[in-house]
Amino acid sequence: FTAGNFRFLDTGDAEADAEQRLVDTYGPTLHATLFKAGHHGSYTSNSLTFMQAVRPEAVAVSCGLHNDYGHPHRAALQNYAEVGAEVWRTDLEGSLTFIWQDNTLNVETSADSADFAA
């Protein structure tokens, strides 16, 4: 999704082989301002090669608190850090609302609200 200078990328549950095909096909045009973490931050997605192509300003990780899968995985978090992305996690911050205004990405969280129980 692109709106002005804002670009959003969501790869769903695509794993590293699909990410590599995207890199091979689109290369640096994959760049996104905001990337929704692949497969809830799984180690089978979010490869360093892919993250280097996407170069997100921010990554939104949708995962449950203390989930059985250990999402987001340490390897994915390291890959986000490697490309300098700010990471926002629903397990820690509750619901996330991203706002693009004046070429700046801001986020509002529900972590401080009564409807998010950490």
ABEGO torsion letter per residue (X at the ends): XBBEABBBBBAEABBAAAAAAAAAAAEAAABBABBBBBGGGBAABGBAAAAAAAGBABBBBBBBBGBAAGOBBAAAAAAAAAAGBBBBBAAAAEBBBBBBBGGBBBBBBAAABAABBX
